[in-house]
Amino acid sequence: MRIHLYGEGDLDLAAFITPAFAIGEAAATAGEGGTVLAGDLGIGSRLELGARLGFRAMEGLTLLVGAGGHVGFVYAEAAGAAEVIGAAFLQAGIEGLISRDTMLFALIDGGIGFAPSRGAGFPLFRESVPPLLRISLGVAYLL
């Protein structure tokens, strides 16, 4: 969900909030043990928050940049307890209106992830900072 905060001329500032929930194999949803826990159930949830600055390059086309983060938890039955996770990321994207109520978008996020329960404040993998990369392509409709 995007909440418009300020807009003047071709610039627009908005906050975003995105809840997410996943259930499936522990190797995918809880990030546990690679194929070792592939047959175990895992669940995960997070709440993503941030801000986006949009620039209207031309009528119906917006370029955007933003920053945000998320906090959540992952759980795998074999691991025994839920773990708190988090991330910080930057993003860039493009949005184009193809009609008054329909928008196409492309968004790329890059950042780092954290799991304090795996060592106070250490990144997920202690040898290096784990990169996060997410590419989103889609269609949005005005309801």
C-alpha positions in Angstrom: 0.0 0.0 0.0 1.3 3.4 -0.9 0.4 6.5 1.1 0.8 9.9 -0.6 2.6 12.4 1.7 3.5 15.3 -0.6 3.4 16.3 -4.2 4.3 19.5 -6.1 4.9 19.9 -9.8 6.6 16.8 -11.2 7.8 15.5 -7.7 5.9 13.2 -5.4 6.8 11.7 -2.0 5.0 8.6 -0.6 5.4 6.1 2.2 4.8 2.4 1.5 3.8 -0.4 3.8 3.7 -4.0 2.7 2.8 -7.1 4.8 3.9 -10.5 3.6 3.4 -14.1 4.6 4.8 -17.4 3.2 4.3 -21.1 4.0 6.1 -24.0 2.4 9.3 -26.0 2.5 11.6 -24.8 5.3 14.5 -24.5 2.8 12.6 -21.8 0.9 10.4 -20.0 3.5 12.7 -20.1 6.6 16.1 -20.0 4.9 17.1 -23.1 6.9 19.6 -25.8 6.0 19.4 -25.9 2.2 18.2 -29.3 1.1 18.6 -30.7 4.7 15.2 -29.3 5.7 13.6 -29.5 2.3 10.8 -31.9 3.6 10.0 -29.8 6.7 7.3 -27.2 7.0 8.5 -23.6 7.3 6.6 -20.3 7.7 7.7 -16.7 7.5 6.2 -13.2 7.8 7.4 -9.7 7.5 6.3 -6.0 7.5 8.1 -3.8 5.0 8.2 0.0 5.4 9.8 2.8 3.5 9.6 6.0 1.4 9.6 6.6 -2.4 10.3 9.8 -4.3 8.8 9.9 -7.8 9.6 12.1 -10.7 7.1 12.4 -13.6 9.3 12.3 -16.6 6.4 12.7 -19.0 2.6 12.3 -19.0 1.9 8.8 -17.7 5.5 7.8 -17.0 7.1 8.1 -13.5 10.7 7.3 -12.4 11.2 6.5 -8.8 13.8 5.9 -6.1 13.3 4.9 -2.5 14.7 3.3 0.6 13.1 1.0 3.2 13.5 -2.0 5.4 11.6 -4.8 6.9 11.4 -6.8 10.0 9.8 -10.2 10.4 10.2 -13.8 11.6 10.9 -17.2 10.1 10.1 -20.6 11.6 11.1 -24.1 10.7 9.9 -27.0 12.9 13.3 -28.7 12.8 15.0 -25.5 14.0 12.7 -25.4 17.0 12.1 -21.7 17.5 11.1 -18.6 15.5 14.0 -16.3 14.4 13.7 -12.5 13.9 15.0 -11.3 10.6 15.4 -7.9 9.0 16.7 -6.1 6.0 17.6 -2.6 4.7 17.4 -1.8 1.0 17.4 0.9 -1.7 15.1 0.7 -4.7 14.7 2.2 -8.2 11.8 1.7 -10.6 9.6 2.9 -13.4 5.8 3.1 -13.6 3.7 3.7 -16.7 0.0 4.3 -17.0 -1.6 2.5 -19.9 -5.1 3.7 -19.0 -6.7 5.8 -16.3 -7.1 2.8 -14.0 -4.2 0.5 -15.1 -0.4 0.8 -14.5 2.6 -1.3 -15.5 5.6 -1.2 -13.2 9.1 -2.5 -12.8 11.0 -2.2 -9.5 14.4 -3.4 -8.4 15.5 -3.5 -4.7 19.0 -4.2 -3.5 20.3 -4.2 0.1 21.5 -6.4 3.0 19.8 -8.8 5.4 20.2 -9.3 9.2 19.3 -12.0 11.7 20.3 -10.9 15.2 19.3 -14.3 16.7 22.2 -15.9 14.7 24.7 -13.6 16.5 24.0 -10.2 18.0 23.7 -7.8 15.1 25.6 -10.0 12.7 24.6 -10.5 9.1 22.9 -13.8 8.1 26.2 -15.2 6.9 29.1 -14.3 9.2 31.8 -14.4 6.6 30.2 -11.7 4.4 27.3 -9.3 4.3 24.5 -11.2 2.4 23.2 -9.2 -0.6 19.5 -9.0 -1.2 18.2 -8.5 -4.8 14.5 -8.4 -5.8 13.1 -7.6 -9.2 9.3 -7.0 -9.4 7.4 -6.7 -12.6 3.6 -6.3 -12.7 0.3 -4.7 -13.4 -1.6 -2.6 -10.8 -5.3 -1.7 -11.1 -7.3 1.0 -9.4 -10.2 -0.6 -7.5 
